Amino acid sequence: GIITHKGRSSQDGHYVAWIRSTEDGKWRLFDDEHVTVVDEEAVLKTSGGGDWHCAYVLLYEARVIKKYPELPPAQVPSETPATVDEPMEVSNQ
């Protein structure tokens, strides 16, 4: 969703909300008691300028973009090499 301000200054103008429905994917403009369906072009113009709406607050929802399949378990070798405990060389320098 987007909250926008339309006006020439912060003391003058009007705030509205633009919400994209999760049910039908359409954008709606909530302007006081008036709710209208708007096209995506109008939403993309909320970058501001002149007397048009300027995006003030942007609201995001997290979503999975690509889901990877679960990886199979790693293969464990049936025979592990024997380890030998050897003394470690230590330098006095």
Biopython code that builds the backbone (N, CA, C, O; Angstrom):
import numpy as np
from Bio.PDB.StructureBuilder import StructureBuilder

atoms = [
    (1, "GLY", "N", (0.818, -1.176, 0.000)),
    (1, "GLY", "CA", (0.000, 0.000, 0.000)),
    (1, "GLY", "C", (0.865, 1.242, 0.000)),
    (1, "GLY", "O", (2.066, 1.177, 0.261)),
    (2, "ILE", "N", (0.257, 2.354, -0.289)),
    (2, "ILE", "CA", (0.956, 3.634, -0.324)),
    (2, "ILE", "C", (0.071, 4.680, 0.340)),
    (2, "ILE", "O", (-1.139, 4.717, 0.118)),
    (3, "ILE", "N", (0.678, 5.517, 1.144)),
    (3, "ILE", "CA", (-0.004, 6.705, 1.650)),
    (3, "ILE", "C", (0.629, 7.879, 0.917)),
    (3, "ILE", "O", (1.848, 8.047, 0.927)),
    (4, "THR", "N", (-0.212, 8.686, 0.283)),
    (4, "THR", "CA", (0.312, 9.822, -0.480)),
    (4, "THR", "C", (-0.233, 11.133, 0.048)),
    (4, "THR", "O", (-1.257, 11.187, 0.728)),
    (5, "HIS", "N", (0.492, 12.192, -0.294)),
    (5, "HIS", "CA", (0.061, 13.552, 0.021)),
    (5, "HIS", "C", (-0.104, 14.286, -1.300)),
    (5, "HIS", "O", (0.744, 14.195, -2.187)),
    (6, "LYS", "N", (-1.208, 15.016, -1.415)),
    (6, "LYS", "CA", (-1.457, 15.818, -2.603)),
    (6, "LYS", "C", (-1.622, 17.259, -2.156)),
    (6, "LYS", "O", (-2.581, 17.590, -1.458)),
    (7, "GLY", "N", (-0.702, 18.106, -2.548)),
    (7, "GLY", "CA", (-0.745, 19.509, -2.163)),
    (7, "GLY", "C", (0.633, 20.125, -2.293)),
    (7, "GLY", "O", (1.625, 19.419, -2.471)),
    (8, "ARG", "N", (0.691, 21.434, -2.204)),
    (8, "ARG", "CA", (1.957, 22.150, -2.425)),
    (8, "ARG", "C", (2.821, 22.233, -1.177)),
    (8, "ARG", "O", (4.013, 22.520, -1.286)),
    (9, "SER", "N", (2.266, 21.991, 0.004)),
    (9, "SER", "CA", (3.080, 22.023, 1.229)),
    (9, "SER", "C", (2.489, 21.041, 2.231)),
    (9, "SER", "O", (1.379, 20.539, 2.054)),
    (10, "SER", "N", (3.257, 20.776, 3.292)),
    (10, "SER", "CA", (2.761, 19.835, 4.300)),
    (10, "SER", "C", (1.603, 20.413, 5.100)),
    (10, "SER", "O", (0.822, 19.662, 5.684)),
    (11, "GLN", "N", (1.478, 21.749, 5.135)),
    (11, "GLN", "CA", (0.354, 22.381, 5.837)),
    (11, "GLN", "C", (-0.886, 22.499, 4.947)),
    (11, "GLN", "O", (-1.972, 22.817, 5.431)),
    (12, "ASP", "N", (-0.725, 22.246, 3.672)),
    (12, "ASP", "CA", (-1.835, 22.390, 2.738)),
    (12, "ASP", "C", (-1.915, 21.124, 1.902)),
    (12, "ASP", "O", (-0.902, 20.689, 1.355)),
    (13, "GLY", "N", (-3.069, 20.535, 1.790)),
    (13, "GLY", "CA", (-3.226, 19.357, 0.949)),
    (13, "GLY", "C", (-4.064, 18.290, 1.611)),
    (13, "GLY", "O", (-4.834, 18.547, 2.537)),
    (14, "HIS", "N", (-3.888, 17.072, 1.101)),
    (14, "HIS", "CA", (-4.769, 15.990, 1.509)),
    (14, "HIS", "C", (-4.002, 14.665, 1.434)),
    (14, "HIS", "O", (-3.243, 14.439, 0.491)),
    (15, "TYR", "N", (-4.196, 13.802, 2.413)),
    (15, "TYR", "CA", (-3.576, 12.475, 2.445)),
    (15, "TYR", "C", (-4.608, 11.418, 2.059)),
    (15, "TYR", "O", (-5.761, 11.472, 2.486)),
    (16, "VAL", "N", (-4.170, 10.444, 1.233)),
    (16, "VAL", "CA", (-5.039, 9.339, 0.831)),
    (16, "VAL", "C", (-4.231, 8.038, 0.877)),
    (16, "VAL", "O", (-3.005, 8.062, 0.984)),
    (17, "ALA", "N", (-4.929, 6.915, 0.796)),
    (17, "ALA", "CA", (-4.276, 5.602, 0.798)),
    (17, "ALA", "C", (-4.585, 4.880, -0.502)),
    (17, "ALA", "O", (-5.701, 4.940, -1.019)),
    (18, "TRP", "N", (-3.566, 4.194, -1.021)),
    (18, "TRP", "CA", (-3.668, 3.364, -2.215)),
    (18, "TRP", "C", (-3.354, 1.947, -1.772)),
    (18, "TRP", "O", (-2.265, 1.692, -1.258)),
    (19, "ILE", "N", (-4.282, 1.023, -1.958)),
    (19, "ILE", "CA", (-4.109, -0.347, -1.477)),
    (19, "ILE", "C", (-4.340, -1.312, -2.639)),
    (19, "ILE", "O", (-5.301, -1.173, -3.395)),
    (20, "ARG", "N", (-3.444, -2.291, -2.768)),
    (20, "ARG", "CA", (-3.651, -3.343, -3.773)),
    (20, "ARG", "C", (-4.279, -4.539, -3.089)),
    (20, "ARG", "O", (-3.743, -5.050, -2.106)),
    (21, "SER", "N", (-5.399, -4.982, -3.598)),
    (21, "SER", "CA", (-6.153, -6.090, -3.020)),
    (21, "SER", "C", (-5.426, -7.404, -3.243)),
    (21, "SER", "O", (-4.937, -7.674, -4.340)),
    (22, "THR", "N", (-5.355, -8.222, -2.199)),
    (22, "THR", "CA", (-4.771, -9.556, -2.336)),
    (22, "THR", "C", (-5.771, -10.516, -2.974)),
    (22, "THR", "O", (-5.388, -11.590, -3.437)),
    (23, "GLU", "N", (-7.039, -10.142, -3.004)),
    (23, "GLU", "CA", (-8.068, -11.008, -3.578)),
    (23, "GLU", "C", (-8.123, -10.925, -5.101)),
    (23, "GLU", "O", (-8.171, -11.955, -5.775)),
    (24, "ASP", "N", (-8.116, -9.709, -5.650)),
    (24, "ASP", "CA", (-8.234, -9.574, -7.103)),
    (24, "ASP", "C", (-7.051, -8.854, -7.747)),
    (24, "ASP", "O", (-7.013, -8.726, -8.970)),
    (25, "GLY", "N", (-6.089, -8.381, -6.963)),
    (25, "GLY", "CA", (-4.894, -7.731, -7.493)),
    (25, "GLY", "C", (-5.118, -6.314, -7.996)),
    (25, "GLY", "O", (-4.198, -5.711, -8.549)),
    (26, "LYS", "N", (-6.312, -5.767, -7.820)),
    (26, "LYS", "CA", (-6.610, -4.409, -8.296)),
    (26, "LYS", "C", (-6.222, -3.377, -7.242)),
    (26, "LYS", "O", (-6.302, -3.628, -6.040)),
    (27, "TRP", "N", (-5.799, -2.203, -7.727)),
    (27, "TRP", "CA", (-5.468, -1.095, -6.841)),
    (27, "TRP", "C", (-6.727, -0.280, -6.564)),
    (27, "TRP", "O", (-7.545, -0.054, -7.455)),
    (28, "ARG", "N", (-6.868, 0.155, -5.317)),
    (28, "ARG", "CA", (-7.989, 1.001, -4.935)),
    (28, "ARG", "C", (-7.473, 2.248, -4.229)),
    (28, "ARG", "O", (-6.524, 2.192, -3.447)),
    (29, "LEU", "N", (-8.115, 3.364, -4.520)),
    (29, "LEU", "CA", (-7.784, 4.641, -3.906)),
    (29, "LEU", "C", (-8.824, 4.944, -2.839)),
    (29, "LEU", "O", (-10.015, 5.054, -3.129)),
    (30, "PHE", "N", (-8.360, 5.078, -1.599)),
    (30, "PHE", "CA", (-9.237, 5.391, -0.460)),
    (30, "PHE", "C", (-9.081, 6.871, -0.140)),
    (30, "PHE", "O", (-8.081, 7.291, 0.442)),
    (31, "ASP", "N", (-10.076, 7.648, -0.524)),
    (31, "ASP", "CA", (-10.065, 9.096, -0.333)),
    (31, "ASP", "C", (-11.272, 9.462, 0.521)),
    (31, "ASP", "O", (-12.377, 9.669, 0.019)),
    (32, "ASP", "N", (-11.028, 9.534, 1.817)),
    (32, "ASP", "CA", (-12.102, 9.734, 2.791)),
    (32, "ASP", "C", (-13.149, 8.627, 2.624)),
    (32, "ASP", "O", (-12.818, 7.447, 2.743)),
    (33, "GLU", "N", (-14.410, 8.994, 2.348)),
    (33, "GLU", "CA", (-15.440, 7.961, 2.211)),
    (33, "GLU", "C", (-15.565, 7.439, 0.785)),
    (33, "GLU", "O", (-16.409, 6.584, 0.515)),
    (34, "HIS", "N", (-14.745, 7.936, -0.125)),
    (34, "HIS", "CA", (-14.795, 7.510, -1.529)),
    (34, "HIS", "C", (-13.701, 6.476, -1.807)),
    (34, "HIS", "O", (-12.522, 6.713, -1.543)),
    (35, "VAL", "N", (-14.114, 5.333, -2.341)),
    (35, "VAL", "CA", (-13.174, 4.281, -2.729)),
    (35, "VAL", "C", (-13.380, 4.014, -4.207)),
    (35, "VAL", "O", (-14.488, 3.708, -4.648)),
    (36, "THR", "N", (-12.285, 4.136, -4.978)),
    (36, "THR", "CA", (-12.375, 3.903, -6.411)),
    (36, "THR", "C", (-11.263, 2.956, -6.857)),
    (36, "THR", "O", (-10.177, 2.944, -6.278)),
    (37, "VAL", "N", (-11.544, 2.165, -7.889)),
    (37, "VAL", "CA", (-10.535, 1.301, -8.493)),
    (37, "VAL", "C", (-9.709, 2.178, -9.434)),
    (37, "VAL", "O", (-10.261, 2.935, -10.233)),
    (38, "VAL", "N", (-8.369, 2.068, -9.331)),
    (38, "VAL", "CA", (-7.474, 2.854, -10.186)),
    (38, "VAL", "C", (-6.547, 1.914, -10.949)),
    (38, "VAL", "O", (-6.290, 0.791, -10.516)),
    (39, "ASP", "N", (-6.051, 2.386, -12.087)),
    (39, "ASP", "CA", (-5.129, 1.555, -12.851)),
    (39, "ASP", "C", (-3.705, 1.721, -12.312)),
    (39, "ASP", "O", (-3.403, 2.666, -11.582)),
    (40, "GLU", "N", (-2.855, 0.789, -12.688)),
    (40, "GLU", "CA", (-1.487, 0.764, -12.174)),
    (40, "GLU", "C", (-0.695, 1.991, -12.620)),
    (40, "GLU", "O", (0.222, 2.417, -11.918)),
    (41, "GLU", "N", (-1.028, 2.553, -13.756)),
    (41, "GLU", "CA", (-0.350, 3.761, -14.244)),
    (41, "GLU", "C", (-0.496, 4.909, -13.241)),
    (41, "GLU", "O", (0.462, 5.642, -12.993)),
    (42, "ALA", "N", (-1.669, 5.062, -12.676)),
    (42, "ALA", "CA", (-1.886, 6.120, -11.688)),
    (42, "ALA", "C", (-1.037, 5.886, -10.450)),
    (42, "ALA", "O", (-0.502, 6.832, -9.871)),
    (43, "VAL", "N", (-0.911, 4.626, -10.041)),
    (43, "VAL", "CA", (-0.103, 4.290, -8.862)),
    (43, "VAL", "C", (1.365, 4.596, -9.128)),
    (43, "VAL", "O", (2.061, 5.117, -8.257)),
    (44, "LEU", "N", (1.834, 4.277, -10.324)),
    (44, "LEU", "CA", (3.241, 4.512, -10.657)),
    (44, "LEU", "C", (3.588, 5.995, -10.726)),
    (44, "LEU", "O", (4.763, 6.354, -10.651)),
    (45, "LYS", "N", (2.596, 6.854, -10.865)),
    (45, "LYS", "CA", (2.838, 8.301, -10.931)),
    (45, "LYS", "C", (2.919, 8.949, -9.552)),
    (45, "LYS", "O", (3.050, 10.169, -9.457)),
    (46, "THR", "N", (2.844, 8.153, -8.476)),
    (46, "THR", "CA", (2.851, 8.737, -7.130)),
    (46, "THR", "C", (4.242, 9.156, -6.680)),
    (46, "THR", "O", (4.479, 9.336, -5.486)),
    (47, "SER", "N", (5.164, 9.311, -7.626)),
    (47, "SER", "CA", (6.502, 9.775, -7.274)),
    (47, "SER", "C", (6.512, 11.274, -6.991)),
    (47, "SER", "O", (7.538, 11.818, -6.582)),
    (48, "GLY", "N", (5.393, 11.939, -7.201)),
    (48, "GLY", "CA", (5.259, 13.345, -6.845)),
    (48, "GLY", "C", (5.535, 14.278, -8.004)),
    (48, "GLY", "O", (5.841, 13.863, -9.121)),
    (49, "GLY", "N", (5.416, 15.545, -7.693)),
    (49, "GLY", "CA", (5.653, 16.575, -8.690)),
    (49, "GLY", "C", (4.393, 17.359, -8.980)),
    (49, "GLY", "O", (3.349, 16.787, -9.296)),
    (50, "GLY", "N", (4.497, 18.676, -8.872)),
    (50, "GLY", "CA", (3.354, 19.530, -9.168)),
    (50, "GLY", "C", (2.197, 19.296, -8.216)),
    (50, "GLY", "O", (2.375, 19.214, -7.001)),
    (51, "ASP", "N", (1.010, 19.191, -8.791)),
    (51, "ASP", "CA", (-0.195, 19.024, -7.976)),
    (51, "ASP", "C", (-0.635, 17.571, -7.875)),
    (51, "ASP", "O", (-1.753, 17.310, -7.431)),
    (52, "TRP", "N", (0.201, 16.617, -8.269)),
    (52, "TRP", "CA", (-0.171, 15.216, -8.202)),
    (52, "TRP", "C", (0.287, 14.619, -6.877)),
    (52, "TRP", "O", (1.027, 15.260, -6.131)),
    (53, "HIS", "N", (-0.144, 13.411, -6.585)),
    (53, "HIS", "CA", (0.167, 12.718, -5.337)),
    (53, "HIS", "C", (1.659, 12.418, -5.220)),
    (53, "HIS", "O", (2.319, 12.084, -6.204)),
    (54, "CYS", "N", (2.171, 12.542, -4.014)),
    (54, "CYS", "CA", (3.557, 12.214, -3.726)),
    (54, "CYS", "C", (3.572, 11.116, -2.659)),
    (54, "CYS", "O", (2.995, 11.282, -1.584)),
    (55, "ALA", "N", (4.235, 9.992, -2.962)),
    (55, "ALA", "CA", (4.299, 8.882, -2.008)),
    (55, "ALA", "C", (4.946, 9.366, -0.716)),
    (55, "ALA", "O", (6.023, 9.962, -0.739)),
    (56, "TYR", "N", (4.295, 9.111, 0.396)),
    (56, "TYR", "CA", (4.740, 9.576, 1.708)),
    (56, "TYR", "C", (5.165, 8.402, 2.585)),
    (56, "TYR", "O", (6.198, 8.461, 3.252)),
    (57, "VAL", "N", (4.367, 7.338, 2.582)),
    (57, "VAL", "CA", (4.672, 6.114, 3.328)),
    (57, "VAL", "C", (4.399, 4.937, 2.405)),
    (57, "VAL", "O", (3.338, 4.860, 1.786)),
    (58, "LEU", "N", (5.369, 4.008, 2.313)),
    (58, "LEU", "CA", (5.203, 2.805, 1.500)),
    (58, "LEU", "C", (5.088, 1.606, 2.423)),
    (58, "LEU", "O", (5.895, 1.451, 3.339)),
    (59, "LEU", "N", (4.101, 0.760, 2.194)),
    (59, "LEU", "CA", (3.861, -0.413, 3.033)),
    (59, "LEU", "C", (4.080, -1.662, 2.189)),
    (59, "LEU", "O", (3.516, -1.801, 1.103)),
    (60, "TYR", "N", (4.910, -2.572, 2.707)),
    (60, "TYR", "CA", (5.267, -3.781, 1.962)),
    (60, "TYR", "C", (4.815, -5.025, 2.704)),
    (60, "TYR", "O", (4.666, -5.023, 3.926)),
    (61, "GLU", "N", (4.602, -6.083, 1.944)),
    (61, "GLU", "CA", (4.298, -7.388, 2.508)),
    (61, "GLU", "C", (5.352, -8.362, 1.991)),
    (61, "GLU", "O", (5.619, -8.413, 0.790)),
    (62, "ALA", "N", (5.943, -9.128, 2.889)),
    (62, "ALA", "CA", (6.947, -10.106, 2.478)),
    (62, "ALA", "C", (6.268, -11.225, 1.693)),
    (62, "ALA", "O", (5.148, -11.634, 2.001)),
    (63, "ARG", "N", (6.968, -11.706, 0.678)),
    (63, "ARG", "CA", (6.441, -12.833, -0.085)),
    (63, "ARG", "C", (7.608, -13.675, -0.581)),
    (63, "ARG", "O", (8.717, -13.173, -0.764)),
    (64, "VAL", "N", (7.346, -14.959, -0.795)),
    (64, "VAL", "CA", (8.353, -15.879, -1.306)),
    (64, "VAL", "C", (8.429, -15.684, -2.812)),
    (64, "VAL", "O", (7.426, -15.818, -3.513)),
    (65, "ILE", "N", (9.613, -15.367, -3.306)),
    (65, "ILE", "CA", (9.770, -15.140, -4.737)),
    (65, "ILE", "C", (10.026, -16.454, -5.464)),
    (65, "ILE", "O", (9.434, -16.711, -6.512)),
    (66, "LYS", "N", (10.913, -17.292, -4.908)),
    (66, "LYS", "CA", (11.201, -18.577, -5.525)),
    (66, "LYS", "C", (11.453, -19.572, -4.404)),
    (66, "LYS", "O", (12.240, -19.308, -3.495)),
    (67, "LYS", "N", (10.799, -20.687, -4.469)),
    (67, "LYS", "CA", (10.952, -21.704, -3.450)),
    (67, "LYS", "C", (11.784, -22.842, -4.019)),
    (67, "LYS", "O", (11.468, -23.391, -5.074)),
    (68, "TYR", "N", (12.847, -23.187, -3.313)),
    (68, "TYR", "CA", (13.727, -24.268, -3.756)),
    (68, "TYR", "C", (13.278, -25.588, -3.132)),
    (68, "TYR", "O", (12.804, -25.609, -1.996)),
    (69, "PRO", "N", (13.427, -26.690, -3.872)),
    (69, "PRO", "CA", (13.058, -27.988, -3.293)),
    (69, "PRO", "C", (14.043, -28.368, -2.194)),
    (69, "PRO", "O", (15.193, -27.931, -2.188)),
    (70, "GLU", "N", (13.574, -29.176, -1.284)),
    (70, "GLU", "CA", (14.436, -29.619, -0.193)),
    (70, "GLU", "C", (15.526, -30.528, -0.753)),
    (70, "GLU", "O", (15.262, -31.392, -1.590)),
    (71, "LEU", "N", (16.754, -30.321, -0.278)),
    (71, "LEU", "CA", (17.875, -31.122, -0.759)),
    (71, "LEU", "C", (17.851, -32.505, -0.125)),
    (71, "LEU", "O", (17.426, -32.650, 1.021)),
    (72, "PRO", "N", (18.305, -33.530, -0.859)),
    (72, "PRO", "CA", (18.358, -34.884, -0.269)),
    (72, "PRO", "C", (19.450, -34.929, 0.807)),
    (72, "PRO", "O", (20.364, -34.105, 0.791)),
    (73, "PRO", "N", (19.361, -35.879, 1.735)),
    (73, "PRO", "CA", (20.387, -35.971, 2.773)),
    (73, "PRO", "C", (21.748, -36.268, 2.155)),
    (73, "PRO", "O", (21.850, -36.946, 1.133)),
    (74, "ALA", "N", (22.793, -35.743, 2.799)),
    (74, "ALA", "CA", (24.156, -35.940, 2.300)),
    (74, "ALA", "C", (24.554, -37.402, 2.435)),
    (74, "ALA", "O", (24.171, -38.073, 3.394)),
    (75, "GLN", "N", (25.326, -37.890, 1.468)),
    (75, "GLN", "CA", (25.837, -39.257, 1.501)),
    (75, "GLN", "C", (26.979, -39.354, 2.509)),
    (75, "GLN", "O", (27.914, -38.554, 2.468)),
    (76, "VAL", "N", (26.906, -40.319, 3.404)),
    (76, "VAL", "CA", (27.948, -40.535, 4.398)),
    (76, "VAL", "C", (28.754, -41.749, 3.955)),
    (76, "VAL", "O", (28.193, -42.821, 3.725)),
    (77, "PRO", "N", (30.105, -41.578, 3.832)),
    (77, "PRO", "CA", (30.905, -42.737, 3.422)),
    (77, "PRO", "C", (30.778, -43.865, 4.438)),
    (77, "PRO", "O", (30.731, -43.630, 5.645)),
    (78, "SER", "N", (30.723, -45.095, 3.928)),
    (78, "SER", "CA", (30.553, -46.242, 4.820)),
    (78, "SER", "C", (31.823, -46.559, 5.594)),
    (78, "SER", "O", (31.755, -47.100, 6.697)),
    (79, "GLU", "N", (32.964, -46.234, 5.038)),
    (79, "GLU", "CA", (34.225, -46.534, 5.723)),
    (79, "GLU", "C", (34.992, -45.235, 5.902)),
    (79, "GLU", "O", (35.321, -44.565, 4.923)),
    (80, "THR", "N", (35.274, -44.882, 7.128)),
    (80, "THR", "CA", (36.025, -43.662, 7.393)),
    (80, "THR", "C", (37.487, -44.015, 7.562)),
    (80, "THR", "O", (37.802, -45.042, 8.163)),
    (81, "PRO", "N", (38.398, -43.188, 7.047)),
    (81, "PRO", "CA", (39.827, -43.486, 7.186)),
    (81, "PRO", "C", (40.249, -43.426, 8.646)),
    (81, "PRO", "O", (39.757, -42.609, 9.423)),
    (82, "ALA", "N", (41.172, -44.312, 8.996)),
    (82, "ALA", "CA", (41.680, -44.362, 10.373)),
    (82, "ALA", "C", (42.560, -43.148, 10.617)),
    (82, "ALA", "O", (43.330, -42.744, 9.746)),
    (83, "THR", "N", (42.446, -42.580, 11.786)),
    (83, "THR", "CA", (43.291, -41.444, 12.137)),
    (83, "THR", "C", (44.400, -41.923, 13.052)),
    (83, "THR", "O", (44.213, -42.813, 13.881)),
    (84, "VAL", "N", (45.529, -41.323, 12.881)),
    (84, "VAL", "CA", (46.684, -41.687, 13.687)),
    (84, "VAL", "C", (47.033, -40.505, 14.550)),
    (84, "VAL", "O", (47.181, -39.385, 14.060)),
    (85, "ASP", "N", (47.163, -40.752, 15.836)),
    (85, "ASP", "CA", (47.547, -39.676, 16.742)),
    (85, "ASP", "C", (49.062, -39.520, 16.683)),
    (85, "ASP", "O", (49.805, -40.322, 17.249)),
    (86, "GLU", "N", (49.510, -38.468, 15.987)),
    (86, "GLU", "CA", (50.946, -38.193, 15.897)),
    (86, "GLU", "C", (51.245, -36.943, 16.678)),
    (86, "GLU", "O", (50.447, -36.005, 16.679)),
    (87, "PRO", "N", (52.398, -36.911, 17.353)),
    (87, "PRO", "CA", (52.754, -35.695, 18.087)),
    (87, "PRO", "C", (52.961, -34.534, 17.113)),
    (87, "PRO", "O", (53.448, -34.718, 15.997)),
    (88, "MET", "N", (52.590, -33.367, 17.550)),
    (88, "MET", "CA", (52.726, -32.187, 16.739)),
    (88, "MET", "C", (54.049, -31.508, 17.034)),
    (88, "MET", "O", (54.446, -31.414, 18.195)),
    (89, "GLU", "N", (54.733, -31.038, 16.016)),
    (89, "GLU", "CA", (55.992, -30.331, 16.245)),
    (89, "GLU", "C", (55.693, -28.968, 16.803)),
    (89, "GLU", "O", (54.811, -28.267, 16.309)),
    (90, "VAL", "N", (56.423, -28.586, 17.831)),
    (90, "VAL", "CA", (56.247, -27.280, 18.456)),
    (90, "VAL", "C", (57.569, -26.542, 18.363)),
    (90, "VAL", "O", (58.615, -27.101, 18.693)),
    (91, "SER", "N", (57.537, -25.323, 17.930)),
    (91, "SER", "CA", (58.746, -24.514, 17.785)),
    (91, "SER", "C", (58.917, -23.648, 19.025)),
    (91, "SER", "O", (57.938, -23.168, 19.597)),
    (92, "ASN", "N", (60.154, -23.453, 19.432)),
    (92, "ASN", "CA", (60.418, -22.577, 20.594)),
    (92, "ASN", "C", (60.699, -21.145, 20.147)),
    (92, "ASN", "O", (61.003, -20.294, 20.982)),
    (93, "GLN", "N", (60.608, -20.873, 18.900)),
    (93, "GLN", "CA", (60.928, -19.504, 18.402)),
    (93, "GLN", "C", (59.752, -18.596, 18.505)),
    (93, "GLN", "O", (59.842, -17.425, 18.136)),
]
sb = StructureBuilder()
sb.init_structure("model")
sb.init_model(0)
sb.init_chain("A")
sb.init_seg("    ")
for serial, (resi, resn, name, xyz) in enumerate(atoms, 1):
    if name == "N":
        sb.init_residue(resn, " ", resi, " ")
    sb.init_atom(name, np.array(xyz, "f"), 0.0, 1.0, " ", f" {name:<3s}", serial, name[0])
structure = sb.get_structure()
